[in-house]
Amino acid sequence: MPRTPVRPGPAGPPDPLDGAPGAGRNLLDEHLAHLAAALLPYRQSAGLLARWGVDLARHLGLGGRLLVAGNGGSAAEAQHLTAELVGKLRDDREPLSAIALHAETSAVTAIANDYGYEQAFARQVRAHGRPGDVLLLMSTSGSSPNLITAARAGRDTGLRCWAFTGPTPNPLADACHETLAIDSPDSQVVQELHLVSTHLLCEYVDRALPAVRAARSGLLAVGDTAPPDTAPATGAAGPGPVGAAAVPVGLTPGAAAEPAGGAPGRTGVPLGAEDEPAGAGGAGPVRTGVEVVVEGRPADRDPRPADRGARRRRP
């Protein structure tokens, strides 16, 4: 005999805790009410998330790095973000460099043991971050000392510091350049909307990457370099980075050029053969104002003498 499925009414089945001492109203309704109250102000974050996504796509697509950290549930959310970038959100694409600092368990415990837990992330920021990289810190309270210390270290190192927090004002928001703040007193709701923000940020990154790939693959004119005051291609105001089509190949947005063979940094990272954009005739790398470095020497310099005629043979 076929069974007819039982479908609950609009309000759902009764909460078994209803009527219990101290139970209050239906827990689901209460949680959804808190979430609904936070959704309206959260909609105002759309522009910020879009700008961050385009900026991050430009930065990561040109060889930059994202550092992320959090504590507890926020650590899990931060690691979720790096997994989406190094792996993929939906469609296949190249891996992007993103590191969850709290997941480096040996480093975290060693640093905490030797320097105190407040330095657990800050020391890693100084180790892994390069000028122009992005540091994203997640906290529901915005008052975690190890994250605030990391933000200060990031600013000292020349990183752009972003934060996901709960309501502002809070110390972490004050320590970062920009903050996406969730206006809710419920930490669970804050974390849930941080997860939504993580997915949206990755969506914007994926949408912006094709334009970055096109710029990287040869839309730069020979000899072009990006003027330092070039605005982002989207027209949105952003702190420092230049438009994707104007960024010289091999340069992280917002970073200064280093001479070939100089101090190690993002600008000195060698371009692999598969990353070297073809010139107008597909004959080789696009020439920019920055030398392409391959194995510690400028790629356009031949180690042999200028005279390439037949060598003299010894008698």
C-alpha positions in Angstrom: 0.0 0.0 0.0 1.6 3.3 -1.1 2.3 5.8 1.7 1.4 9.4 1.5 4.3 11.6 2.7 3.4 13.9 5.6 4.3 17.5 4.9 4.5 19.9 7.8 2.5 23.1 7.7 4.0 26.5 7.1 5.1 26.8 10.7 6.8 23.4 10.7 6.4 20.7 13.4 6.1 21.8 17.0 9.3 22.3 18.9 9.6 19.6 21.6 11.0 22.1 24.0 8.0 24.4 23.7 6.5 24.7 27.1 9.6 23.5 28.9 10.8 25.7 31.7 13.1 28.4 30.3 12.6 27.1 26.7 11.0 30.4 25.5 9.6 30.4 22.0 10.4 28.1 19.1 14.2 28.0 18.8 14.1 27.9 15.0 11.8 30.9 14.8 14.0 32.8 17.2 17.1 32.1 15.2 15.5 33.0 11.9 14.2 36.2 13.5 17.7 37.2 14.4 19.0 36.3 10.9 16.2 38.2 9.2 17.0 41.3 11.3 20.6 41.2 10.1 19.8 40.6 6.5 18.5 44.0 5.6 21.6 45.9 6.8 23.8 43.1 5.3 22.5 44.0 1.8 24.5 47.2 2.0 27.7 45.0 1.9 27.1 44.2 -1.8 29.3 47.0 -3.2 32.2 46.2 -0.8 32.2 42.5 -1.6 32.1 43.2 -5.3 35.1 45.6 -5.0 37.0 43.2 -2.8 36.4 40.4 -5.2 37.6 42.3 -8.3 40.6 43.5 -6.3 41.4 40.1 -5.0 41.1 38.5 -8.5 43.5 41.1 -9.9 46.0 40.5 -7.1 45.9 36.7 -7.0 45.7 36.4 -10.7 49.0 38.3 -11.1 50.8 36.1 -8.5 49.9 37.8 -5.2 48.9 36.1 -2.0 46.0 36.1 0.4 46.6 35.4 4.1 43.6 34.5 6.3 43.2 33.8 10.0 40.6 33.4 12.7 39.8 31.7 16.0 37.4 28.8 16.6 34.4 28.9 14.3 36.0 31.8 12.4 39.1 29.7 11.9 36.9 27.1 10.1 35.3 29.8 8.0 38.7 31.3 7.1 40.0 27.8 6.1 36.8 27.4 4.0 37.8 30.5 2.0 41.3 29.3 1.3 40.0 25.9 0.2 37.7 27.6 -2.3 40.5 29.7 -3.7 43.2 27.0 -3.9 40.7 24.5 -5.1 37.6 25.9 -6.7 34.2 27.3 -5.9 32.2 25.9 -8.8 34.0 26.0 -12.2 37.5 24.7 -12.8 40.3 27.4 -12.9 43.9 27.9 -12.0 44.7 27.6 -8.2 45.1 30.9 -6.4 47.6 31.4 -3.5 45.7 31.6 -0.2 47.1 30.5 3.2 45.1 29.9 6.4 47.6 30.9 9.1 45.8 29.1 12.0 46.0 25.8 10.0 49.8 25.8 10.4 49.6 23.9 13.6 53.3 23.4 14.3 54.1 27.0 13.6 51.1 28.3 15.7 52.1 26.1 18.7 55.8 26.9 18.4 55.2 30.6 18.1 52.6 30.6 20.9 55.0 28.7 23.2 58.0 30.9 22.5 56.4 34.3 22.0 52.9 34.1 23.4 49.6 33.4 21.7 49.1 37.0 20.7 52.0 36.6 18.2 50.7 33.3 16.7 49.5 35.0 13.5 51.6 38.2 13.5 54.9 36.3 13.2 53.5 34.3 10.2 52.2 37.5 8.6 55.8 38.9 8.7 57.2 35.7 7.3 54.7 35.1 4.5 53.3 38.5 3.6 54.8 40.8 0.9 53.9 44.4 0.3 50.6 44.6 -1.6 49.4 41.2 -0.4 46.0 40.9 1.3 45.4 39.9 5.0 41.8 39.0 5.8 41.0 38.5 9.5 37.7 37.0 10.7 36.2 37.5 14.2 32.7 37.7 15.5 33.7 39.9 18.4 36.4 41.9 16.7 38.4 41.9 20.0 40.7 38.9 19.7 44.2 40.1 20.7 46.1 37.7 18.3 44.1 39.0 15.3 44.6 42.7 16.3 48.3 42.0 16.6 48.3 40.4 13.2 46.5 43.4 11.7 49.2 45.7 13.1 51.9 43.5 11.8 50.3 43.4 8.4 50.1 47.2 8.2 53.7 47.4 9.2 54.7 45.0 6.5 52.8 46.8 3.8 49.8 44.4 3.5 46.2 45.5 2.8 44.3 44.5 5.9 40.6 43.5 5.6 38.3 42.1 8.3 35.0 40.2 8.7 33.6 41.1 12.1 30.4 41.5 14.1 29.0 44.9 15.0 31.3 48.0 14.9 33.0 49.8 16.5 35.5 47.1 17.6 39.3 47.0 17.9 39.9 44.8 14.9 38.0 47.0 12.6 40.0 50.0 13.8 43.2 48.1 13.1 42.3 47.2 9.5 42.0 49.3 6.4 38.4 48.0 5.6 35.8 45.9 7.4 32.7 44.0 6.5 30.7 44.2 9.7 27.6 42.1 10.4 25.1 44.1 12.5 23.9 41.4 14.8 24.4 40.7 18.5 24.1 37.0 17.8 27.6 35.5 17.1 25.9 32.5 15.3 24.2 34.9 12.8 27.5 36.8 12.4 29.3 33.6 11.4 26.5 32.5 9.1 26.7 35.8 7.2 30.5 35.5 7.2 30.0 32.2 5.3 27.7 33.9 2.8 30.3 36.6 2.4 33.0 34.0 1.8 31.0 32.4 -1.0 30.1 35.8 -2.6 33.7 36.9 -2.4 34.8 33.8 -4.3 32.0 34.3 -6.8 33.2 37.8 -7.6 36.8 36.6 -7.8 35.8 33.9 -10.4 33.8 36.5 -12.5 36.7 38.9 -12.6 39.5 36.4 -13.3 38.8 36.2 -17.1 39.7 39.9 -17.5 42.8 39.4 -15.5 43.8 36.4 -17.6 43.3 38.5 -20.8 45.5 41.2 -19.4 48.1 38.7 -18.4 48.0 37.0 -21.8 49.0 39.9 -24.0 46.7 42.9 -23.8 49.6 45.0 -22.4 51.3 47.0 -25.0 55.1 46.5 -25.4 56.9 48.6 -22.9 53.8 49.6 -21.0 53.9 50.0 -17.2 51.1 51.0 -14.9 51.1 54.5 -13.6 50.8 54.5 -9.8 47.6 56.4 -9.7 45.7 54.3 -12.2 42.2 53.6 -11.0 40.7 50.1 -11.0 39.2 49.0 -14.2 35.7 48.8 -12.6 35.8 52.5 -11.7 35.3 51.6 -8.0 37.5 53.4 -5.6 40.0 51.0 -4.0 43.1 51.3 -1.8 46.1 51.3 -4.0 45.7 48.6 -6.7 45.7 49.6 -10.4 43.5 48.4 -13.2 44.1 44.9 -14.4 44.8 45.8 -18.0 47.4 48.4 -16.9 49.4 46.2 -14.5 52.8 45.2 -15.8 53.3 41.5 -16.0 55.2 40.2 -13.0 54.1 43.0 -10.7 51.8 42.6 -7.8 49.2 45.5 -7.8 50.3 48.2 -5.5 53.9 47.0 -5.1 56.9 48.8 -6.3 59.2 47.3 -8.9 62.4 45.7 -7.7 65.5 45.4 -9.9 66.1 41.9 -11.2 68.1 39.8 -8.7 67.2 42.2 -5.9 65.6 41.4 -2.6 63.2 38.5 -2.7 59.6 39.5 -2.9 56.5 39.1 -5.0 57.9 41.2 -7.8 60.9 38.9 -8.1 59.0 35.7 -8.5 60.0 34.0 -11.8 57.4 33.6 -14.4 57.1 30.0 -15.7 57.0 29.4 -19.4 53.3 28.8 -19.3 52.8 32.1 -17.6 54.8 34.3 -19.9 52.3 36.2 -22.1 52.9 36.0 -25.8 53.8 39.2 -27.7 51.9 40.6 -30.7 53.2 37.8 -32.9 53.2 35.1 -30.2 57.0 35.2 -30.2 57.7 35.6 -26.5 57.0 37.5 -23.4 55.5 41.0 -23.5 58.2 43.5 -22.6 57.3 45.7 -19.7 59.1 48.1 -17.4 60.1 45.2 -15.2 62.6 42.5 -16.3 61.3 38.9 -16.3 63.6 37.0 -14.0 64.3 33.3 -14.8 66.5 31.3 -12.4 68.1 34.4 -10.9 69.1 36.2 -14.1 67.2 38.6 -16.4 65.5 36.5 -19.1 66.3 39.0 -21.9 70.1 39.0 -21.2 72.1 36.3 -23.0 75.1 35.2 -20.8 77.2 34.8 -23.9 79.2 37.6 -25.5 77.6 39.9 -28.0 79.8 38.5 -30.7 78.1 35.2 -31.6 80.4 34.4 -34.5 82.4 31.3 -34.8 84.6 30.8 -31.9 88.3 30.7 -32.4 89.8 27.3 -32.1 92.9 26.7 -30.2 95.9 25.8 -32.3 
